[in-house]
Amino acid sequence: MITRRGWEAVAGALGALLLALYSLNLVLELVAVAAIAFVLTEMIGFEAAHRTLGPARFESRRDPGPRRVPADGEVPTTVELTYRGRVPFRAEVFDVVPDAFDPIRGSSRALTWIVPGATVRLAYAYRPRVRGAYVVGPTVVVARDAFGFCVRTTALRTDRALTVVPPSIAGRLGRLGVALFTRFQAGLSVRRRGYGTEFRGLRPYQPSDDIRHVAWKRSTLRQLVVREFDQESRQDFVVALDLSSGMRAGLWGRSALDVSVEAAALLTNLIARGGEDRMGFLSYAGGVFQFLGPGRGPGHFRRIVDNLALADHRAGAFSLPDLLVQASRRLRGPTHLFIFSALDGNMEGLRAANANLRAHGHHPYLFVANRGGFYPAPEEAPPTQAMEWAIAADRGRLRSSLAVTRSEGLPSFTFDRRGAGDRVLYAYTQIRAWGWAR
């Protein structure tokens, strides 16, 4: 393919030839003819030498890496290309990387001179910013002539599918054991339900134990002992996501839905690490879109995280009363239902739907997006009057919706772009300690 520089060279040489013919300048005419001959010879020679350049002329290898990576993780990548052709050439080699990936080190692009048998190696690392399904690659080789008059591009099938799952702060909390979760670990008080109801025995004190469980009468100055209690019944949790347009509020990668997914991933991670409770997933937009019943095991939790990673906005309105009705039809045993929504839509029938859900032993908890808090204040200019009016109107709507849900006894928590993780941890802690949250 002829580049812009090549067309400019041809046009310049033809212009010089026309000028020479018009002025009857023999020297200029000879120079113009020589320039045209040179440019055409370079182009024809390049095309003849590289007409067979394609994927068959290369051997490509991409190091196998993880198929799933958290949005705040780091992915090292190495691509090696070995040229099996006969004609050397100057080339630009680059790996196609999604815009949502930020480079950390190395480079996905190289300018080099490729000779037969030579190997080109790209080594770099990137960090995904936004959850979702992406493809890294293919690797593109752009051959250029010495003067940049022509290029020939070929793409090598080195692409690799990658699922970016939501980030979770649970991985930074240290190891949380199955027995006692205390404030000593990560500043959290996440205790097992059933403390103080069924005594199991005594054991030596460990630094991670809650000081309130020390058996002082059985302890000595040299050795402290703590009381252990058996776990009561295992509990079921289901996270429900509102996929309607109301959850689009916010910047790319930090919308209300993105923040909800991050908090849901945190809850999933905590339950998976405990190894005792069961977890399910439900998404809603104009009706139930996806439903995974409560379960446990690495495969089940992986399916939930993958569904969270690929959760996206869908057409359809959100109806809290209908969601509660649909959930009560699908849930079998008593379940804690964590609902993330902007609470758009009417609330007609909420009292009956809530009463029916609770009659089956389920406990709903609402995590409501404060959409006005998802837009940071502009740095260069003060907020416009229209923006202030829109935020004030949405806050009024939010207060009205929360008044309705709280009057029906639904525990409701608000969150903004800073995240909903602390609200989820609070509710989960209360449930694990007392069996419910409020």
Residue pairs with C-beta under 8 A, 6 or more apart in sequence:
1 150
1 151
1 152
1 153
2 10
2 43
2 149
2 150
3 148
3 149
3 150
3 151
5 147
5 148
5 149
6 39
6 43
6 148
6 149
6 150
9 35
9 39
9 147
9 149
10 36
10 39
10 40
12 35
13 32
13 35
13 36
13 39
14 32
14 36
16 28
16 31
16 32
16 35
17 29
17 32
17 33
17 36
19 25
19 28
19 32
20 26
20 28
20 29
20 31
20 32
21 29
39 149
42 145
42 146
42 147
42 149
42 150
43 145
43 149
43 150
45 145
46 145
46 149
46 150
46 152
47 150
47 152
49 87
49 89
50 87
50 89
50 143
50 152
52 85
53 85
53 89
53 141
53 143
53 152
53 154
54 154
55 154
55 155
55 156
55 157
57 83
57 84
57 85
57 154
58 81
58 82
58 83
58 84
58 141
58 154
58 156
59 81
59 82
59 84
60 79
60 80
60 81
60 82
60 139
60 156
60 157
60 158
61 79
61 80
61 158
62 77
62 78
62 79
62 137
62 139
62 158
62 160
63 76
63 77
63 78
63 79
65 75
65 76
65 77
65 160
66 75
66 162
67 161
67 162
67 163
68 162
68 163
68 164
68 165
68 302
68 305
68 306
68 309
69 75
69 128
69 162
69 163
69 164
69 165
70 128
70 164
70 165
70 166
70 167
70 168
70 171
71 128
71 129
71 130
71 131
71 164
71 165
71 166
71 167
72 127
72 167
73 127
73 128
73 167
74 104
74 125
74 126
74 127
75 101
75 125
75 126
75 127
75 128
75 162
76 123
76 124
76 125
77 95
77 108
77 122
77 123
77 124
77 125
77 126
77 136
78 121
78 122
78 123
79 95
79 121
79 122
79 137
79 139
79 158
80 119
80 120
80 121
80 122
81 93
81 119
81 120
81 121
81 139
81 141
81 156
82 117
82 118
82 119
83 114
83 115
83 116
83 117
83 118
83 119
83 120
84 116
84 117
85 116
86 116
87 116
88 113
88 114
88 115
88 116
89 113
89 114
89 143
89 144
89 145
90 111
90 112
90 113
90 114
90 143
90 144
90 145
90 146
91 111
91 112
91 113
91 114
91 120
91 141
91 142
91 143
91 144
92 109
92 110
92 111
92 141
92 142
92 144
93 109
93 110
93 112
93 120
93 122
93 139
93 140
93 141
93 142
94 108
94 109
94 110
94 122
94 139
94 140
94 142
95 108
95 109
95 122
95 124
95 136
95 137
95 138
95 139
95 140
95 158
96 136
96 137
96 138
96 139
96 140
96 159
97 103
97 108
97 126
97 136
98 128
98 134
98 135
98 136
100 128
100 129
100 130
100 132
100 134
100 164
100 253
101 126
101 127
101 128
101 129
101 134
101 136
102 126
102 127
102 128
102 129
103 124
103 125
103 126
104 124
104 125
104 126
104 127
105 124
105 125
106 122
106 123
106 124
106 125
107 122
107 124
108 122
108 124
108 126
109 122
110 120
110 122
112 120
114 120
122 139
128 134
128 162
128 164
129 253
130 164
130 252
130 253
130 258
131 164
131 165
131 166
131 258
131 261
131 308
131 309
131 310
132 163
132 164
132 309
132 310
132 312
133 161
133 162
133 163
133 164
133 309
133 310
134 161
134 162
134 163
134 164
135 159
135 160
135 161
135 162
136 159
136 160
136 162
137 157
137 158
137 159
137 160
138 155
138 156
138 157
138 158
138 159
139 155
139 156
139 158
140 153
140 154
140 155
140 156
141 153
141 154
141 155
141 156
142 151
142 152
142 153
143 151
143 152
143 153
143 154
144 150
144 151
145 151
163 306
163 309
163 310
164 309
165 265
165 305
165 306
165 308
165 309
166 261
166 262
166 264
166 265
166 305
166 308
166 309
167 262
167 265
168 262
168 265
168 266
168 268
168 269
169 266
169 421
170 266
170 269
170 270
170 273
171 269
172 186
173 185
173 186
173 188
174 185
174 186
175 185
176 185
176 186
176 190
176 270
176 273
176 274
177 208
178 192
178 274
178 275
178 276
179 192
179 228
180 191
180 192
180 208
180 209
180 210
180 213
180 226
181 188
181 189
181 190
181 191
181 192
181 432
182 189
182 191
182 208
182 209
182 210
183 189
183 210
184 207
184 208
184 209
184 210
185 208
188 425
188 429
189 429
189 433
190 270
190 425
190 428
190 429
190 432
191 210
191 429
191 432
191 433
192 229
192 231
192 432
193 231
193 232
193 235
193 431
193 432
193 433
193 434
193 435
194 229
194 230
194 231
194 232
195 213
195 229
195 433
196 229
197 229
197 232
198 229
198 230
198 232
199 227
199 228
199 229
200 227
200 228
200 229
200 230
201 227
201 228
202 215
202 218
202 225
202 226
202 227
202 228
203 225
203 226
203 228
204 223
204 224
204 225
204 226
205 214
205 219
205 223
205 224
205 225
205 226
206 226
209 226
210 226
213 226
213 227
213 228
214 224
214 225
214 226
214 227
215 225
215 226
215 227
218 225
219 225
231 276
234 276
234 277
234 278
235 277
235 278
235 334
235 336
235 431
236 277
236 278
236 279
236 280
236 294
236 331
236 333
236 334
236 335
236 336
237 267
237 271
237 277
237 278
237 279
237 280
237 294
237 335
237 336
237 338
238 279
238 280
238 281
238 282
238 294
238 327
238 331
238 335
238 336
238 337
238 338
239 264
239 267
239 268
239 279
239 280
239 281
239 282
239 304
239 338
239 340
240 282
240 283
240 284
240 323
240 327
240 337
240 338
240 339
240 340
240 341
241 247
241 257
241 260
241 261
241 264
241 281
241 282
241 283
241 284
241 308
241 311
241 340
242 257
242 260
242 284
242 285
242 318
242 339
242 340
242 341
242 342
243 257
243 283
243 284
243 285
243 289
243 311
243 312
243 313
243 314
243 316
244 284
244 285
244 286
244 313
244 314
244 316
244 317
244 318
244 342
244 344
244 345
245 313
245 315
246 256
246 318
246 341
246 342
246 343
246 344
246 369
246 371
247 255
247 256
247 257
247 260
247 313
247 340
247 341
247 342
247 369
248 255
248 256
248 257
248 313
249 255
249 256
249 342
249 369
249 371
249 374
249 375
250 256
250 258
250 259
250 371
250 374
250 375
250 417
251 374
251 375
251 376
251 417
254 374
254 417
255 374
256 342
256 369
256 371
256 374
257 311
257 312
257 313
259 369
259 374
259 415
259 416
259 417
259 419
259 420
260 340
260 367
260 369
260 420
261 308
261 309
261 311
262 419
262 420
262 421
263 340
263 367
263 415
263 419
263 420
263 421
263 423
263 424
264 281
264 308
264 338
264 340
264 424
265 305
265 308
266 421
266 424
266 425
267 279
267 338
267 424
267 428
268 279
268 301
268 304
268 305
268 308
270 425
270 428
271 277
271 278
271 279
271 301
272 279
272 296
272 298
272 301
275 296
277 296
278 294
278 295
278 296
279 294
279 295
279 296
279 300
279 301
279 304
280 291
280 292
280 293
280 294
280 295
280 304
280 331
280 335
281 290
281 291
281 292
281 304
281 307
281 308
282 288
282 290
282 291
282 292
282 323
282 327
282 330
283 289
283 290
283 291
283 307
283 311
284 318
284 323
284 326
285 313
285 314
285 315
285 316
285 317
285 318
286 314
286 315
286 316
286 317
287 316
287 322
287 326
288 323
288 326
288 330
289 314
290 307
291 330
292 300
292 303
292 304
292 307
293 330
293 331
293 332
294 331
294 333
294 335
317 344
317 345
318 341
318 342
318 343
318 344
318 345
319 345
319 346
320 339
320 341
320 343
320 345
320 347
320 350
320 353
320 366
320 405
321 347
321 348
321 349
321 350
321 352
321 353
321 354
322 349
322 353
323 339
324 350
324 353
324 354
324 356
324 357
324 364
325 353
325 356
325 357
327 335
327 337
327 357
327 362
327 364
328 353
328 356
328 357
328 360
328 362
331 337
331 360
331 362
333 361
334 360
334 361
334 362
334 363
335 361
335 362
335 363
336 362
336 363
336 365
336 431
337 357
337 362
337 363
337 364
337 365
338 365
338 367
338 424
338 427
339 364
339 365
339 366
339 367
340 367
340 369
340 420
341 366
341 367
341 368
341 369
342 368
342 369
342 371
343 366
343 368
343 398
343 401
343 402
343 405
347 401
347 404
347 405
350 404
350 405
350 408
351 408
354 364
354 408
354 409
354 410
357 364
358 364
363 431
363 436
363 437
364 410
364 411
365 410
365 411
365 412
365 413
365 427
365 437
366 405
366 410
366 411
366 412
366 413
367 412
367 413
367 414
367 415
367 420
367 423
367 424
368 398
368 401
368 402
368 405
368 412
368 413
368 414
368 415
369 414
369 415
369 416
370 395
370 398
370 414
370 415
370 416
371 394
371 398
372 390
372 391
372 392
372 394
372 395
372 398
372 416
373 415
373 416
373 417
373 418
374 416
374 417
375 387
375 391
375 417
376 417
377 383
383 391
398 414
402 412
402 414
405 412
406 412
411 427
411 437
411 438
413 420
413 423
413 426
413 427
414 423
415 423
426 437
427 437
428 437
430 436
430 437
430 438
431 437
